Amino acid sequence: MKTLDQAPSASRRTVKLAVMAAALGVAGCFTAAFTFAGTEAQAGEQADAPIVATR
């Protein structure tokens, strides 16, 4: 198996892109978690249940 130093530049670019996308995804998840962590998660009143047709 080739090491990253021996890999062609296209492979290196693909690996860098994948690592950057993963890092941005993790950062986005933490941002969303911290954004909604301080707000009230409970609904003020119970929502009406949808009416489902049955046979």
Summary of the structure (lengths in Angstrom):
residues: 55
radius of gyration: 22.9
end to end distance: 60.8
largest distance: 65.6
contacts: 69
relative contact order: 0.07
helix: 53%
strand: 0%
